[in-house]
Amino acid sequence: MRIAVFGTGGIGGYFGGRLAKAGLPVVFVARGEHLRALRREGLHVESVAGDFTVRPVHATDDAAAAGAADFVLLAVKSWQVHEAARALLPSLGPDTAVVTLQNGVEAPWQLAEVVGRERVLPGTVRVFSQVAGPGHVRHGGGPGSIAFGEWDGRESGRVRRLRDAFAGAGVPVETPDDVQAALWRKFLFVVPMGGIGAVARAPVGVLRSMPGTRRLLEEAMREILAVARARGVALPADGVEETMAFVDAQPAAGTSSLQRDLAAGRRSELDAWVGAVVRFGEQAGVDVPVHRFVHACLLPLEARARREVEFAD
């Protein structure tokens, strides 16, 4: 089995690193100083589950040069999916499967538009991880788990092969019967935490401990639950309670990539997270006032990161 990781950030570096540490042939697609550090010093993963280093690392900035893989872990940002999909095309073999690991629920369809639905395995992860420096990924908490599957939930041979590879690497792995519901369960957690955390500029430990922000988290989750039901997604009736219990179990210092990107002045996944809830709500006739407010508050920061407006802090 040969695996390519397209996007060696916090997610791609962590999960690809786990597979490489277990002895599987993994090629990492990265760029810039991160790529140079991977080639020079290997990949160092600092993790609450135990630090490790992968050395040497097979890394490149050219997806075509990476060669055909059995599986591609697509770990780019949601707004990079279309561009990454086109870059992947020359390196796809006849049986290559691409696993989408974006936060949000639209990436599998966006990828399928370019590479074909039959190549796509929708997936999601639950982990707090980020690039801490060139060649250095930090896993700060969360289950460190991955879930993926076929569109129709069947247990195919390729799903079993990849599931066994992750299990053999010590990664908690699920292959749910309803992978779309799995994506929305992650959405139910990450969007309220990310959006409200970015507005409040506070980590999850503060958000869940203060009555006002805790209520906002719960109200935002109820909005997503209503939107999901309107779109025919089978989320459990106790989804808000279940997700809040998950929030309460996370490391207090945890922050989302959306929050970190906006704080650093970088382009973020605002449109694929909060913006998607607003769009879906409008399409389904479901009112989402918390998400409309959060989106309106964060949109100026996103516009500044895209150089559409200029203003000082």
N, C-alpha and C positions, 0 to 999 in steps of 0.2 A: 504494500500500500504506500502510495506517495501522496503527500499532502502539501499544498501551497497555502500560505497565509498572505492574503492581499490586504495590507494595512497593518503594520506591526506596531500599533499603539498599545494602550492599556489592555484592551480585550484580545487583540490578535497576538500580542507579545505574551500575555499570560497563558492563554489556552494553547497556542502554538508551542510555547516553551515547555508546557507540561508534556505534550506529545513528543517533542524532541528529546526531552530528558528521559523519556521511557524507551528511547532508542528507535523511534519511527523516523523515516526520512522526511524531513520538513524543509521546505524552502520558504524564506521570508522575503516578501516584497516590501521594501522600505525606501527611504530617500534621505538625502542630505547628511547631516552629521550623525543622525541616528544610524543610517546605513553604514557609514564609515566606522562607527564604534562597534557595530555588530560584527563587521568583518575583522576588525583589529583585535577586539577584546572578548567577543562573544556576547551572549545575551544573559544579563544578570537579572534574576527575578527575586525581589525582596517580598516575602509573603508571610502572613500570619500563620500559614500552614507549613512554613519552613522555607528558608532561602535556598536558592540553587542557581547554578550557572551552567549554561549550555555553551560549550566551546569544543571545536570550531562550529561556526554557524554558516550555513549556506544562505547567503543573502544577495539580493539583486534589486536594481531599480527598474528592471524591464520584465514585465510579466511574460512576454513572449520568450525571453531568454530562460525563464524558469523551467520551461518545458511542460509537457502535458502531465497533469496530476490526476489521481483518482478522485480526490476531493479538494475543493478550494474553500477555505474559511474566509468569507468576505467580511472584513472588519473595518471598513472605511466608515466615515460619517454618512448620515442619511443623505445629505445633499451632494455627496460624491458618488452615489450608486450608479447613475447613468453613465458617468464618465468612466468609472471603474469597470463597468460591464463591457463597454466598448474596448477598453484596454485588454480585457481578459480574452476576448474572442480568439486571437491568434494562438493562444496557449491551451485552448480547450480540446481535449481528446474526444473521441466518439462517445465515451461513457463517463466523462467528467461530471460530477455533481457539485453544485455550488451551494454552500450553506450561508444564508443571510443571518448576520448577527447584530443588525442595527437595533438601536432603541427606536421604538415606533412600530407601526403595524402595516406600513405601505411598501416597505422595501422588497418583499418577495414579488409583488406584482410589477414593481418598477424594473427589477432585474429580469423578470420573465419576458418583458417587452423586448429586451435586447437579445438574451441568450436562449429564450424558449422555456416555456413552463416546465417541460419534462426534465430540464437540467437542475431545477431549483428545489432545494430542501429548505423550507422556512424554518428559522431557528431563533433562539433567544438565549441570553445568559443572565445570570444573577451574580454580580460581583462588583465590588468597589475596587477599581484598578485604574492606574494612569501611568503615563510615562514620567518618570522622576528625573530623567536626564538621558543623554545619548546612550543607547544600549542598556538602559536600566528601567525596568518596569516595577512598580510598587503595587502589591495587592494588599489593600488595607482592611478588608473584611468582606462580609457577605458570604453566601454559601459557596461561591466559586463554582457554580453549577452551570450546565448547558442542557438545553432541550432542543430537539429538532425532529422533523418527521416528514413523511410524504404529505402532499396536499390532502389526500383522502384518508389519511390515518392508517393505511395498511403498513404492516411490518415487512418491508421489502428487504432483499438481500443487502442492498447498499446501506440501508439504515442500520441493519444488524452489524455490519462490518465496522461502521464508524462508531456505533455505540460501544462495541467491544474494545475498540482502540482507545476511546476516552476512559472507559472503565479500567482498562489495563494500565492507564497512565495515572490512575488515582483520582480522576475527575468525576464528581457526582454527575450522572447523566440520566436524562429521561427521554423517552420516545413516546410522547402522548398520543392518545387516540385522536384528539382534536387539537392540532398544533395551532390553529387560528385562535382558539380560546387561550392557549398558553401564551401567545403573543399579547393578547389583550390583558391577561392577568399581570404580565410585566408592565404593560402600559398603565394599568390601574395604580401601580406603585410609583413608577419612575416619573410620570408626568406631573402629578401633584407635588411630589417631593422636589423635583427639579424646578418647576415654575415658581412655586411659593418660596422655595429656598433661594432662588435668584432674586425675587422681589425683596425678601427679608434680609438677604445677605447673611444667612445663618445656616449652620449645619443641622443635620437631621435630629440630633439630640436636643437642640433648642426648639426646633419646630414642634416636636412631639410633646415637649414639657410645658410649653406656654399655652394656656387655654385658647387664646384667640387663634394662633396659628394651627393648633391641633384641630379646631373646628373647621378651619379653612381646608385642611387636608381632607377631612372627612367629607365636607361638602363637595370638594372637587372630585373625590372618588365616586360619590353618588351621581354626579353629572356624567362621568365616564361610564358608569354602570348603565345609566339610562340610555346613553348613546349606543352602547354595545348591544343592548337588548333591541333597540330600534333597528339595528343593522343585522339582527338575527344571530348574534354571537352568543353562545351558551355560557355565560358566566354565572357562578353560583349566587343564590339569593343573599348569602352572607359574605359576599365578596369584599365589602367595605370592612367588616369586622376582621376578616381573615387577613386583609392587606394591612390594616392598622397593627395587628399583632406582629406581622412581619416587620413593619416600620419600627416597632418597639424593640425588636430583637437585633437591630442593626447597630454598628459602632456609632457612638455619639458624634464623632467627628466627621462622619461620612457626608460627602457632598456629591452632587451629580455632575456629569460632564457638561451639561447645559449651564449650570451655575458657574463652574470654573471657567468655561469658555467666555461667557459674557463678562465676568469679572476681569478677565485678562484682555478684553477688547478683541477677542477672536470671533470669527463667524461661528454660529452655534446651530443646534438642531431645533431651534424654536419653532420653525414652521412644521416640522415633522412631529413635534410633541404637542405643545399647547395649541399651535395653529391648526393642527389636524383635528383636535377636539372641537374647535370653533367651526371649522368647515363641515365636519360630520354632523354637528348639532344643527347647523343651518339646513343641511340636506335632509335631515330626518325630522325637522320641526321640533327639536328638543332644545329647550333653553339651557344655556351653559354660562350663567353670569360670572361665576368665579373665573372660568377660563377666558372669557372675553376681557375681564378686567386685567388678569395677569398678562395676557397677550398684548393688550394696549400699553401696559406699563413697560414691558420688556422690548417692544418693537423699536423704540428709538435707539436702544443699545445695539440691537441687531443691525439696524440701518447704518449706524456709525461704523460697526465692524465691517460692513460691506462697502464702506466709503460712499454711501448714498446721502449722508448728512454729516455735518461737522459740529461738534460742540465740546466744551471742556467739562471735566467732572466737577 
